[in-house]
C-alpha cells in the first residue's frame, strides 16, 4: 500500500505491550522531530506472524501512516 511501512529486526517483546506507542517513539527518535515539526501520525500498527516463543526470532512490524508525506520523510 501507498502509506504502509514494514519494520524488521526489532527484538520481540521490546515494545512493552503497546506496539503503537513503541513505534511512534521509535520513529520520533529516528527522525529527531523538532517542536515545530510533529512526528508521524500512525493509523494502525501490528505485528505479523506467529509469536516466536523460545526461538527469539523477531516478527515484522507493519504500520500504516495517516499521511503519505510522513512516509516520504521516513524513507
C-alpha positions in Angstrom: 0.0 0.0 0.0 1.0 3.6 -0.5 1.4 4.6 3.1 2.4 1.3 4.7 5.8 0.6 6.1 7.4 -2.6 7.3 10.0 -2.6 10.1 12.1 -5.7 10.6 14.7 -7.0 13.1 13.1 -5.4 16.2 13.5 -7.9 19.1 10.3 -9.5 20.3 8.6 -8.0 23.4 10.8 -4.9 23.5 7.6 -2.8 22.9 6.4 -3.5 26.4 2.8 -4.4 25.3 2.0 -1.2 23.4 3.3 -1.6 19.9 1.7 1.6 18.6 3.4 3.8 21.2 6.7 2.0 20.9 6.6 2.5 17.1 5.7 6.2 17.5 8.6 6.7 19.9 11.0 4.8 17.6 10.1 6.9 14.6 10.3 10.1 16.6 13.8 9.2 17.8 14.9 8.2 14.3 13.5 11.4 12.7 14.6 13.6 15.7 11.4 15.6 15.2 11.6 19.2 16.4 8.9 21.1 18.4 7.6 22.8 15.2 7.6 19.6 13.2 5.1 17.0 14.5 6.0 13.3 14.5 4.4 10.9 12.0 0.7 10.0 12.7 0.1 6.3 12.7 -3.3 5.0 11.8 -2.6 1.3 12.6 0.3 -0.8 13.8 0.5 -4.6 14.2 3.0 -7.5 14.1 2.7 -10.3 11.6 3.5 -14.0 12.0 3.2 -16.4 14.9 4.7 -15.5 18.3 8.2 -16.9 18.3 8.1 -18.5 21.7 11.5 -19.5 22.9 13.2 -19.2 19.5 13.6 -15.4 20.0 13.0 -14.7 16.3 11.6 -11.1 15.7 8.3 -10.6 14.0 7.8 -8.0 11.4 6.0 -4.7 12.4 3.6 -3.4 9.8 2.4 0.2 10.2 0.0 2.4 8.2 0.7 6.1 8.3 -2.1 8.6 8.2 -0.2 10.8 5.7 1.9 9.8 2.7 4.2 12.8 3.3 5.2 11.2 6.6 6.3 8.1 4.7 8.4 10.2 2.4 10.1 11.9 5.4 10.8 8.5 7.0 12.3 7.0 3.8 
